[in-house]
């Protein structure tokens, strides 16, 4: 969410639910190569999961994993803690199919990030750093950008 968008929703008293706060699974640490996805997984057609974009995004994931390791939490927990630190009016709802990941995600509430840690995360993955479009061209046409 851009600073302008955040300011606008706050001025209007509107809460914000970020879509895909774990980067469509990238920030879970479970995806290392494209073959980690099932053959019919929709992400195989997502620009962020293809070729050079995939490789660039994995580099960003490794940065988050390093910070999470230092912090003693998972990359998912760090990512969710970062979202939660953006304000009480921002509520991430990560999708999951397994109870163990739900429980892991809830433990993100226990991860407290300092101002320095938040700044470091913003430095290593600034807004717009992800390589590739969010959606394939046919899907992008359906999105109100």
C-alpha positions as CSV (number, residue, x, y, z in Angstrom):
1,X,0.0,0.0,0.0
2,X,1.4,3.4,-0.9
3,X,1.8,6.1,1.7
4,X,-0.9,8.1,-0.2
5,X,-3.4,5.1,0.0
6,X,-2.6,4.6,3.7
7,X,-3.2,8.3,4.4
8,X,-6.4,8.3,2.4
9,X,-8.0,5.3,4.1
10,X,-6.9,6.6,7.5
11,X,-8.5,10.0,6.9
12,X,-11.7,8.2,5.9
13,X,-11.6,5.9,8.9
14,X,-11.4,2.8,6.7
15,X,-9.5,-0.3,7.7
16,X,-7.3,-2.0,5.2
17,X,-6.9,-5.8,4.5
18,X,-3.7,-6.4,2.5
19,X,-4.1,-9.0,-0.2
20,X,-1.6,-11.8,-0.1
21,X,0.5,-10.6,2.8
22,X,2.9,-13.6,2.3
23,X,3.6,-12.8,-1.3
24,X,1.6,-15.6,-2.7
25,X,3.7,-18.0,-0.7
26,X,7.1,-16.6,-1.5
27,X,7.5,-15.3,2.1
28,X,6.7,-18.7,3.6
29,X,10.1,-20.0,2.7
30,X,8.5,-23.1,1.3
31,X,9.2,-22.1,-2.4
32,X,12.8,-22.4,-3.5
33,X,12.3,-23.3,-7.2
34,X,9.4,-23.4,-9.6
35,X,9.2,-27.2,-9.3
36,X,8.2,-26.7,-5.6
37,X,4.8,-25.8,-7.0
38,X,2.3,-28.4,-8.2
39,X,2.0,-28.8,-12.0
40,X,-1.5,-27.2,-11.9
41,X,-0.6,-24.4,-9.4
42,X,-1.8,-21.1,-10.8
43,X,1.4,-19.4,-9.7
44,X,3.3,-21.1,-12.4
45,X,1.6,-18.6,-14.8
46,X,2.2,-15.6,-12.6
47,X,4.9,-13.3,-13.9
48,X,6.5,-13.1,-10.4
49,X,7.1,-16.8,-10.5
50,X,8.6,-17.0,-13.9
51,X,12.2,-17.0,-15.1
52,X,14.4,-14.1,-14.1
53,X,11.6,-12.6,-12.0
54,X,11.5,-15.7,-9.9
55,X,15.2,-15.6,-9.3
56,X,15.2,-11.9,-8.3
57,X,12.3,-12.5,-5.9
58,X,14.0,-15.4,-4.3
59,X,16.9,-13.1,-3.5
60,X,14.5,-10.8,-1.7
61,X,13.1,-13.8,0.2
62,X,16.6,-14.7,1.4
63,X,17.0,-11.2,2.8
64,X,13.8,-11.6,4.8
65,X,14.8,-15.1,5.9
66,X,18.2,-13.7,7.2
67,X,16.4,-11.1,9.3
68,X,13.9,-13.6,10.6
69,X,16.6,-16.0,11.6
70,X,18.4,-13.2,13.5
71,X,15.0,-12.4,15.1
72,X,14.3,-16.1,16.0
73,X,11.1,-16.3,14.0
74,X,10.0,-17.6,10.6
75,X,10.0,-15.5,7.5
76,X,6.2,-15.7,7.5
77,X,6.0,-14.4,11.0
78,X,8.4,-11.6,10.2
79,X,6.4,-10.6,7.2
80,X,3.1,-10.6,9.1
81,X,4.7,-8.8,12.0
82,X,5.9,-6.1,9.6
83,X,2.3,-5.7,8.2
84,X,0.9,-5.5,11.7
85,X,3.4,-2.9,12.6
86,X,2.1,-0.6,9.8
87,X,-0.9,0.3,12.0
88,X,-3.9,-1.0,13.9
89,X,-6.1,-0.3,11.0
90,X,-4.2,-2.7,8.8
91,X,-5.2,-6.4,9.3
92,X,-3.5,-9.1,7.3
93,X,-5.4,-12.3,6.6
94,X,-3.0,-14.8,5.2
95,X,-4.5,-17.8,3.5
96,X,-3.5,-21.3,4.6
97,X,-4.7,-24.8,4.1
98,X,-3.0,-26.4,7.1
99,X,-3.5,-25.9,10.8
100,X,0.2,-25.8,11.6
101,X,0.7,-22.8,9.3
102,X,-2.3,-21.1,10.8
103,X,-0.8,-21.6,14.3
104,X,2.6,-20.3,13.0
105,X,1.0,-17.3,11.5
106,X,-0.9,-16.4,14.7
107,X,2.5,-16.5,16.5
108,X,3.4,-13.5,14.4
109,X,1.5,-11.5,17.0
110,X,4.4,-12.3,19.4
111,X,7.0,-10.8,17.1
112,X,7.8,-7.3,18.1
113,X,9.8,-5.3,15.6
114,X,11.9,-2.3,16.7
115,X,12.1,0.9,14.6
116,X,15.5,-0.2,13.4
117,X,14.2,-3.6,12.3
118,X,11.3,-2.0,10.5
119,X,13.7,0.4,8.7
120,X,16.0,-2.5,7.8
121,X,13.1,-4.5,6.2
122,X,12.0,-1.4,4.3
123,X,15.6,-1.0,3.1
124,X,16.1,-4.6,1.9
125,X,12.7,-4.8,0.3
126,X,11.4,-1.4,-0.5
127,X,7.9,-0.9,-1.9
128,X,7.8,-2.1,-5.5
129,X,10.9,-4.3,-5.2
130,X,9.2,-7.5,-6.3
131,X,10.1,-8.4,-9.9
132,X,7.3,-9.0,-12.4
133,X,3.7,-7.9,-12.6
134,X,1.4,-9.1,-9.9
135,X,-0.9,-10.9,-12.4
136,X,-0.6,-12.4,-15.9
137,X,-1.7,-10.0,-18.7
138,X,-5.2,-11.6,-19.1
139,X,-5.8,-11.4,-15.3
140,X,-4.3,-7.9,-15.0
141,X,-7.0,-6.6,-17.3
142,X,-9.6,-7.6,-14.7
143,X,-7.9,-5.8,-11.9
144,X,-8.8,-2.2,-11.0
145,X,-5.4,-0.7,-10.7
